[in-house]
Amino acid sequence: MNHRDTAGYQMTGATHEGLAHLETAAHEFRCYGGDPVGSVDAALSAAPHMAMAHVLKAYLLLLGTEPAALPAARQCVEAATGLAATERERGHLEAVRLLTEGRWRRASRVLEDVSIGYPRDALALQAGHQIDFFRGDSRMLRDRIARALPAWHESIPGYHALLGMYAFGLEETGDYDEAEKHGRRAVELERRDTWAWHAVAHVHEMRNRPREGLAWMSTDPDAWSQDSFFAVHNFWHVAVYHLELGATEEALRLFDGPIFGKHSSVVLEMIDASALLWRLALRGVDVGNRFDAVAQNWAPIAAAGNYAFNDVHAMMCFVGAERPNEQQAVLEAQLTAMQSDGDNAEFTREVGRPAALAIQAFGQGCYADCVERLRSIRHIAHRFGGSHAQRDLLDQTLIEASRRAGFEALTTALVNERRALRPRTTLATLTNKENARYARAA
């Protein structure tokens, strides 16, 4: 029987039951909620020869950047290799194979071609969109989706996800009005689309409108926080809004509750926990032993070296927790990573390594060294992935390092730069001495 998915594309090896489970998994993945791995396992149980079920499971394992997930993802690729497949499905299989080899750029191009030939393939668009995020490619975050949108309409299941992804791409390329419009429309169509909630959250962050951000996230918090594996990151956004308003106690409460209350060892959630603590520490907030609690979870994978963005956040925790051995493990893993064949070698060489060394220098009180290292990479920091909001932490660290190094003129310049974009931020405050110096220069 010729089974087709809801977009009309052939699903080789599918059964009626298997395809139903796969569609459930795909919907859960698009909303970043539920249990898509459980649903895809049910699909494989019902249709073990369905190539796209193996492919979707591989994506689910790979797109969390978890070092421990790589062997299982390779097993998915091995299981799908040799199965009957269409040209579209073979493109997906090639993409996940490349990802298991750390070839993010090539996988991105393969999925780009799949989307060009099959623009209603929501999984190709979503996986490609996530890869664009991990590579810090803001233009492709937008344009990959823009190319396909004319082939879609509201009657096609998953249309909300296209709008949510497009919203995030628009935000990362600075088109905030259009980003907010598309993100809000996505949530209207599917209230559980947590990526769309997150896209609008980014708009408010980049516009430095924390009160509007808090209002947005409070309109229907259950929609983005319940049964969602993206809840921690969205709570991180809420905490960052509070920081922008100077409400550090509320940020700590969120850390102790939904952000790290369960002591998660999920990499993407440890990134959020680490980044929030570092932001608090930059503001002089006593975070107690919280760094150590997160560092304990980073420690088993300190030497993974599979993604530079993760390395830098692990280093923040190891510095905050004063763990020199784990700091050294990260740096040694980076040296190994830079000798590898995968794209992470370049991510690490260009940004990850100097950023990790800068964070370590800050912790050692070598503030001038930290400043020099961060100034050399801040204009190319997107090359190791993440969003503008996440990478802003490097600029925040640069300001504080410059202040502590006694570089008054540079600090004044950096603060004035920040004021132009974020007039409400608590970091855009000069000391009395710096203000006096600025006044004399004027």
C-alpha positions as CSV (number, residue, x, y, z in Angstrom):
1,M,0.0,0.0,0.0
2,N,1.2,3.5,-0.9
3,H,1.1,5.4,2.4
4,R,1.5,9.2,2.4
5,D,1.9,11.7,5.2
6,T,-0.3,14.7,5.8
7,A,1.7,16.8,3.4
8,G,1.1,14.2,0.6
9,Y,4.6,12.8,0.5
10,Q,5.2,9.0,0.2
11,M,6.3,7.2,3.3
12,T,8.1,4.1,2.3
13,G,7.7,1.0,4.5
14,A,4.8,2.6,6.5
15,T,1.8,0.9,7.8
16,H,-1.4,2.6,8.8
17,E,-0.6,2.2,12.5
18,G,3.0,3.1,12.1
19,L,2.3,6.2,10.1
20,A,-0.2,7.4,12.7
21,H,2.4,7.1,15.5
22,L,4.9,8.9,13.3
23,E,2.6,11.8,12.7
24,T,2.0,12.0,16.4
25,A,5.8,12.1,17.0
26,A,6.3,14.8,14.3
27,H,3.6,17.0,15.9
28,E,5.1,16.6,19.3
29,F,8.5,17.5,17.9
30,R,7.1,20.6,16.2
31,C,5.6,21.7,19.5
32,Y,8.6,20.6,21.6
33,G,6.3,18.7,23.9
34,G,5.0,15.3,24.8
35,D,7.1,12.3,24.2
36,P,8.2,12.2,20.6
37,V,10.8,9.5,21.2
38,G,8.1,7.3,22.7
39,S,5.8,8.0,19.8
40,V,8.5,7.2,17.2
41,D,9.4,4.0,19.0
42,A,5.7,3.0,18.7
43,A,5.9,3.8,15.0
44,L,9.0,1.6,14.6
45,S,7.3,-1.2,16.5
46,A,4.4,-1.1,14.1
47,A,6.5,-0.4,11.0
48,P,10.2,-1.4,11.5
49,H,11.0,-0.9,7.8
50,M,9.7,2.7,7.7
51,A,12.8,4.7,6.9
52,M,11.5,8.0,8.1
53,A,10.8,6.6,11.6
54,H,14.4,5.8,12.0
55,V,15.4,9.2,10.6
56,L,13.1,11.1,12.9
57,K,14.5,9.2,15.9
58,A,18.0,10.1,14.8
59,Y,17.1,13.8,14.6
60,L,15.6,13.6,18.1
61,L,18.8,12.2,19.4
62,L,21.1,14.5,17.5
63,L,19.5,17.9,17.9
64,G,20.0,18.1,21.6
65,T,23.8,18.0,21.2
66,E,24.0,15.3,23.9
67,P,27.3,13.5,23.6
68,A,25.8,10.2,24.9
69,A,23.1,10.2,22.2
70,L,25.6,9.8,19.3
71,P,25.9,6.0,19.5
72,A,22.1,5.6,19.5
73,A,21.8,8.0,16.6
74,R,24.4,6.0,14.6
75,Q,22.3,2.9,15.2
76,C,19.3,4.6,13.7
77,V,21.3,5.5,10.6
78,E,22.6,1.9,10.4
79,A,19.0,0.5,10.7
80,A,17.7,2.8,8.0
81,T,20.6,2.2,5.6
82,G,19.5,-0.3,2.9
83,L,15.8,0.1,3.5
84,A,13.6,1.1,0.6
85,A,13.4,4.9,0.4
86,T,12.4,7.7,-2.0
87,E,14.7,10.4,-3.1
88,R,13.3,12.7,-0.4
89,E,13.8,10.1,2.3
90,R,17.3,9.3,1.1
91,G,18.1,13.0,1.5
92,H,17.0,12.9,5.2
93,L,19.1,9.8,5.7
94,E,22.1,11.5,4.3
95,A,21.5,14.5,6.5
96,V,21.4,12.5,9.7
97,R,24.5,10.5,8.7
98,L,26.4,13.7,8.2
99,L,25.2,15.0,11.6
100,T,26.5,11.8,13.3
101,E,29.9,12.7,11.7
102,G,29.8,16.3,13.0
103,R,29.3,17.7,9.5
104,W,26.7,20.4,10.3
105,R,27.3,22.6,7.3
106,R,27.0,19.7,4.8
107,A,23.8,18.4,6.5
108,S,22.4,21.9,6.3
109,R,22.9,22.0,2.6
110,V,21.4,18.5,2.0
111,L,18.3,19.5,3.9
112,E,18.2,22.8,2.0
113,D,18.0,20.8,-1.2
114,V,15.3,18.5,0.2
115,S,13.2,21.6,1.1
116,I,13.7,23.0,-2.3
117,G,12.4,19.9,-4.0
118,Y,9.8,19.1,-1.3
119,P,8.8,22.4,0.3
120,R,6.0,20.9,2.4
121,D,8.3,18.6,4.2
122,A,8.0,20.0,7.7
123,L,10.7,17.8,9.2
124,A,13.3,18.9,6.6
125,L,12.5,22.5,7.4
126,Q,12.5,22.0,11.2
127,A,15.7,20.0,11.3
128,G,17.4,22.4,8.9
129,H,16.2,25.3,11.1
130,Q,17.7,23.8,14.2
131,I,21.0,23.2,12.4
132,D,21.0,26.8,11.3
133,F,20.6,27.8,15.0
134,F,23.5,25.6,16.1
135,R,25.6,27.1,13.3
136,G,24.5,30.7,14.2
137,D,23.3,31.2,10.6
138,S,20.7,33.9,11.1
139,R,20.0,34.4,7.4
140,M,19.2,30.8,6.8
141,L,17.0,30.7,9.9
142,R,14.8,33.1,8.0
143,D,15.3,32.2,4.4
144,R,15.0,28.4,4.6
145,I,11.5,29.0,5.8
146,A,10.7,32.0,3.6
147,R,11.4,29.8,0.5
148,A,8.8,27.2,1.5
149,L,6.0,29.3,2.9
150,P,4.2,29.9,-0.4
151,A,3.7,26.2,-0.7
152,W,1.9,26.1,2.6
153,H,-1.5,27.2,3.9
154,E,-3.4,26.8,7.1
155,S,-5.1,23.6,6.1
156,I,-1.8,21.7,6.1
157,P,-1.0,20.2,9.5
158,G,2.1,21.9,10.9
159,Y,1.6,25.3,9.3
160,H,1.8,26.9,12.7
161,A,5.4,25.6,13.0
162,L,6.4,27.2,9.8
163,L,5.2,30.6,11.1
164,G,6.9,30.0,14.4
165,M,10.2,29.2,12.7
166,Y,9.9,32.1,10.4
167,A,9.2,34.4,13.3
168,F,12.5,33.3,14.9
169,G,14.4,33.8,11.7
170,L,12.9,37.2,11.3
171,E,13.9,38.1,14.9
172,E,17.4,36.9,14.4
173,T,17.7,39.1,11.3
174,G,16.3,42.2,13.1
175,D,12.8,42.4,11.6
176,Y,11.1,42.6,14.9
177,D,7.6,43.8,13.8
178,E,7.2,40.9,11.3
179,A,8.7,38.4,13.8
180,E,6.2,39.3,16.5
181,K,3.3,39.2,14.0
182,H,4.1,35.7,12.7
183,G,5.0,34.4,16.2
184,R,1.7,35.5,17.6
185,R,-0.2,34.1,14.7
186,A,1.5,30.7,15.2
187,V,0.4,30.6,18.8
188,E,-3.1,31.5,17.7
189,L,-3.1,28.5,15.5
190,E,-1.4,26.2,18.0
191,R,-1.2,27.4,21.6
192,R,1.3,24.6,22.4
193,D,3.8,25.8,19.8
194,T,6.6,26.6,22.3
195,W,9.1,27.6,19.6
196,A,6.7,30.3,18.5
197,W,6.2,31.5,22.2
198,H,10.0,31.6,22.3
199,A,10.4,33.5,19.1
200,V,8.2,36.3,20.5
201,A,10.1,36.2,23.8
202,H,13.3,36.9,21.8
203,V,11.6,39.9,20.1
204,H,11.0,41.5,23.5
205,E,14.5,40.6,24.7
206,M,16.1,42.2,21.6
207,R,13.9,45.3,21.9
208,N,14.9,45.6,25.5
209,R,11.2,45.5,26.6
210,P,11.3,43.2,29.6
211,R,7.9,44.3,30.9
212,E,6.3,43.5,27.6
213,G,8.1,40.2,27.6
214,L,6.8,39.3,31.0
215,A,3.3,40.2,29.9
216,W,3.6,38.0,26.8
217,M,4.9,35.0,28.8
218,S,2.1,35.4,31.4
219,T,-0.8,35.3,28.9
220,D,-0.9,31.5,28.8
221,P,2.1,30.0,30.7
222,D,0.6,26.5,30.8
223,A,0.8,26.4,27.0
224,W,4.6,26.8,27.0
225,S,5.5,25.3,30.3
226,Q,3.4,22.2,30.8
227,D,4.5,18.9,29.3
228,S,7.1,20.8,27.2
229,F,10.8,20.0,26.9
230,F,11.4,23.6,26.0
231,A,10.0,24.9,29.2
232,V,13.3,25.5,30.9
233,H,14.5,27.8,28.1
234,N,11.3,29.8,28.1
235,F,11.6,30.2,31.9
236,W,15.2,31.3,31.3
237,H,13.7,34.1,29.2
238,V,11.4,35.1,32.0
239,A,14.4,35.2,34.4
240,V,16.4,37.4,32.0
241,Y,13.5,39.8,31.8
242,H,13.6,40.1,35.6
243,L,17.3,40.6,35.5
244,E,16.9,43.5,33.1
245,L,14.5,45.0,35.7
246,G,17.0,44.5,38.5
247,A,14.8,41.8,40.1
248,T,17.7,39.5,41.0
249,E,15.7,37.7,43.8
250,E,13.0,36.7,41.3
251,A,15.7,35.4,38.9
252,L,17.2,33.3,41.7
253,R,13.7,32.0,42.6
254,L,13.2,30.9,39.0
255,F,16.6,29.2,39.0
256,D,15.8,27.3,42.1
257,G,12.4,26.3,40.7
258,P,11.6,25.6,37.1
259,I,15.1,26.3,35.7
260,F,17.2,24.0,37.8
261,G,15.0,22.8,40.7
262,K,15.2,19.3,39.3
263,H,18.9,19.4,38.8
264,S,18.6,18.5,35.2
265,S,21.5,16.9,33.3
266,V,20.0,17.7,29.9
267,V,22.7,19.7,28.1
268,L,20.4,22.4,26.7
269,E,18.9,23.0,30.2
270,M,22.4,23.1,31.8
271,I,23.3,25.8,29.3
272,D,20.3,27.9,30.5
273,A,21.2,27.3,34.1
274,S,24.9,28.2,33.6
275,A,24.1,31.3,31.6
276,L,21.7,32.6,34.2
277,L,24.1,32.1,37.1
278,W,26.9,33.8,35.1
279,R,24.6,36.8,34.4
280,L,23.8,37.0,38.1
281,A,27.4,36.8,39.1
282,L,28.4,39.6,36.7
283,R,25.9,41.8,38.6
284,G,27.6,41.0,41.9
285,V,24.8,38.7,43.2
286,D,25.9,36.0,45.7
287,V,24.6,32.8,44.1
288,G,25.8,30.6,47.0
289,N,26.7,27.0,45.9
290,R,24.5,27.0,42.9
291,F,27.4,27.0,40.4
292,D,28.7,23.8,42.1
293,A,25.3,22.1,41.7
294,V,25.3,22.7,38.0
295,A,29.0,21.9,37.6
296,Q,28.4,18.5,39.1
297,N,26.2,17.7,36.1
298,W,28.6,19.2,33.6
299,A,31.6,17.2,35.0
300,P,30.8,13.8,33.4
301,I,30.9,15.4,30.0
302,A,33.5,18.1,30.5
303,A,35.8,16.3,28.1
304,A,33.1,15.6,25.4
305,G,34.3,18.4,23.1
306,N,31.4,17.8,20.6
307,Y,30.1,21.3,20.4
308,A,31.9,24.6,21.2
309,F,28.9,26.4,22.5
310,N,28.4,23.8,25.2
311,D,32.1,24.0,26.2
312,V,31.8,27.7,26.9
313,H,28.8,27.3,29.2
314,A,30.4,24.3,31.0
315,M,33.5,26.6,31.5
316,M,31.3,29.3,33.1
317,C,30.1,26.7,35.7
318,F,33.5,25.3,36.4
319,V,34.9,28.8,36.8
320,G,32.0,29.8,39.1
321,A,32.4,26.7,41.1
322,E,36.2,27.1,41.2
323,R,36.9,23.7,39.7
324,P,40.3,24.0,38.0
325,N,40.5,20.3,37.0
326,E,37.3,20.4,35.0
327,Q,38.3,23.7,33.4
328,Q,41.5,22.0,32.2
329,A,39.4,19.0,30.9
330,V,37.4,21.4,28.8
331,L,40.5,23.1,27.4
332,E,42.1,19.7,26.6
333,A,38.9,18.5,24.9
334,Q,38.9,21.6,22.8
335,L,42.5,21.0,21.7
336,T,41.4,17.5,20.5
337,A,38.2,18.9,18.9
338,M,40.3,21.4,16.9
339,Q,42.2,18.4,15.3
340,S,39.0,16.7,14.2
341,D,37.4,16.5,10.8
342,G,34.0,17.8,11.8
343,D,32.7,21.4,11.7
344,N,33.1,21.8,15.5
345,A,36.9,22.1,14.9
346,E,36.2,25.4,13.3
347,F,33.5,26.4,15.7
348,T,36.0,25.8,18.5
349,R,39.1,27.4,16.8
350,E,37.3,30.6,15.8
351,V,35.1,31.3,18.9
352,G,34.8,28.5,21.4
353,R,38.4,28.3,22.5
354,P,39.1,32.0,22.9
355,A,35.7,32.4,24.6
356,A,36.5,29.6,27.1
357,L,39.9,31.1,27.8
358,A,38.3,34.5,28.3
359,I,35.8,33.1,30.9
360,Q,38.7,31.3,32.7
361,A,40.7,34.5,32.7
362,F,37.8,36.4,34.2
363,G,37.6,33.8,37.0
364,Q,41.3,34.1,37.7
365,G,41.0,37.9,38.0
366,C,43.0,38.4,34.7
367,Y,40.5,40.9,33.5
368,A,42.7,42.6,30.9
369,D,43.4,39.2,29.3
370,C,39.6,38.5,29.3
371,V,39.0,41.8,27.6
372,E,41.6,41.2,24.9
373,R,40.2,37.7,24.1
374,L,36.6,38.8,23.9
375,R,37.3,41.9,21.8
376,S,38.9,39.7,19.3
377,I,35.9,37.4,18.8
378,R,32.8,39.5,19.6
379,H,32.2,40.4,15.9
380,I,32.3,36.7,14.8
381,A,30.7,35.1,17.9
382,H,27.7,33.9,15.9
383,R,30.0,31.3,14.2
384,F,29.8,29.0,17.2
385,G,26.0,29.0,17.3
386,G,23.2,30.2,19.6
387,S,21.0,33.2,19.4
388,H,21.7,36.9,19.7
389,A,20.2,36.8,23.2
390,Q,22.4,34.0,24.3
391,R,25.6,35.4,22.8
392,D,24.9,38.7,24.5
393,L,26.5,37.2,27.6
394,L,29.9,37.6,25.9
395,D,29.3,41.4,25.6
396,Q,28.1,41.5,29.2
397,T,31.2,39.8,30.4
398,L,33.4,42.1,28.3
399,I,31.8,45.2,29.9
400,E,32.3,43.9,33.4
401,A,35.9,42.7,32.7
402,S,36.7,46.1,31.2
403,R,35.3,47.8,34.3
404,R,37.3,45.6,36.7
405,A,40.5,46.0,34.6
406,G,40.2,49.8,35.1
407,F,39.8,50.5,31.4
408,E,37.7,53.6,31.9
409,A,37.6,54.9,28.3
410,L,36.8,51.4,26.9
411,T,34.1,50.8,29.6
412,T,32.5,54.1,28.8
413,A,32.5,53.3,25.1
414,L,31.0,49.8,25.6
415,V,28.3,51.1,28.0
416,N,27.4,53.8,25.5
417,E,27.2,51.2,22.8
418,R,24.9,49.1,25.0
419,R,22.7,52.1,26.0
420,A,22.0,52.8,22.3
421,L,20.3,49.3,22.0
422,R,19.3,48.6,25.5
423,P,18.6,51.8,27.3
424,R,16.7,50.0,30.2
425,T,19.4,47.4,31.0
426,T,21.0,47.6,34.4
427,L,24.4,46.9,32.8
428,A,24.2,50.3,30.9
429,T,25.2,52.2,34.0
430,L,28.5,54.0,34.4
431,T,30.1,54.5,37.8
432,N,30.3,58.1,39.1
433,K,34.0,58.2,38.1
434,E,33.2,57.0,34.6
435,N,30.4,59.5,34.3
436,A,32.6,62.3,35.3
437,R,35.3,61.3,32.8
438,Y,32.6,61.1,30.1
439,A,31.3,64.5,31.0
440,R,34.8,66.0,30.8
441,A,35.4,64.4,27.4
442,A,32.1,65.8,26.1
